[in-house]
């Protein structure tokens, strides 16, 4: 089974951008950004538009933010 992971928090911290700033850039609230980072907002259910908005807010490509891996625990 495939699993989508995100490096959103890691990239955000490396670029020294706050959750509030990402929220402002992406059109989200700071609490929604926090929910996404903490796994309360499923990556698998994110819309393409929101994924693009988040990547743009970070100044990254979708490939840099999201990776698809084999989830070996599901086998």
C-alpha positions as CSV (number, residue, x, y, z in Angstrom):
1,X,0.0,0.0,0.0
2,X,1.2,3.5,-0.8
3,X,1.6,6.1,1.9
4,X,1.9,9.9,1.4
5,X,4.3,11.6,3.8
6,X,5.0,15.3,4.0
7,X,8.1,17.2,4.9
8,X,6.0,20.4,5.5
9,X,7.1,21.1,9.1
10,X,10.8,20.3,8.4
11,X,10.9,22.7,5.4
12,X,8.9,25.4,7.2
13,X,11.4,25.3,10.2
14,X,14.4,25.2,7.9
15,X,13.1,28.3,6.1
16,X,12.3,29.9,9.5
17,X,8.7,30.6,8.6
18,X,6.0,30.6,11.2
19,X,2.7,28.6,11.0
20,X,0.9,31.9,11.0
21,X,2.8,33.2,7.9
22,X,2.2,29.9,6.1
23,X,-1.4,30.2,6.9
24,X,-1.6,33.7,5.6
25,X,0.2,32.8,2.4
26,X,-1.9,29.7,1.8
27,X,-5.2,31.2,2.8
28,X,-5.4,28.9,5.9
29,X,-5.6,29.7,9.6
30,X,-2.6,29.1,11.8
31,X,-4.5,26.4,13.6
32,X,-5.3,24.5,10.3
33,X,-1.5,24.6,9.5
34,X,-0.8,23.2,13.0
35,X,-3.5,20.5,12.5
36,X,-1.9,19.5,9.2
37,X,1.6,19.4,10.7
38,X,0.4,17.3,13.6
39,X,-1.4,14.7,11.5
40,X,-4.9,15.8,12.5
41,X,-5.5,16.7,8.8
42,X,-5.0,13.7,6.6
43,X,-2.5,14.2,3.9
44,X,-4.3,11.6,1.7
45,X,-7.4,13.8,1.8
46,X,-5.8,17.1,1.0
47,X,-7.1,18.7,-2.2
48,X,-4.6,19.4,-5.1
49,X,-5.4,23.1,-4.8
50,X,-4.5,23.1,-1.1
51,X,-1.4,21.1,-1.7
52,X,-0.3,23.6,-4.3
53,X,-1.1,26.5,-2.0
54,X,1.0,25.0,0.8
55,X,3.9,24.2,-1.6
56,X,3.8,27.8,-3.0
57,X,3.6,29.2,0.6
58,X,6.9,27.4,1.3
59,X,8.4,28.3,-2.0
60,X,8.8,24.6,-2.9
61,X,7.5,22.2,-5.5
62,X,4.9,19.5,-4.6
63,X,7.7,16.9,-5.0
64,X,9.8,18.6,-2.3
65,X,6.9,18.7,0.2
66,X,5.2,15.4,-0.4
67,X,6.7,11.9,-1.0
68,X,5.0,8.7,-1.7
69,X,6.4,5.6,0.0
70,X,5.5,1.9,0.3
71,X,3.8,1.5,3.7
72,X,5.2,-1.9,4.7
73,X,3.2,-2.0,7.9
74,X,0.0,-2.5,6.0
75,X,1.1,-5.8,4.4
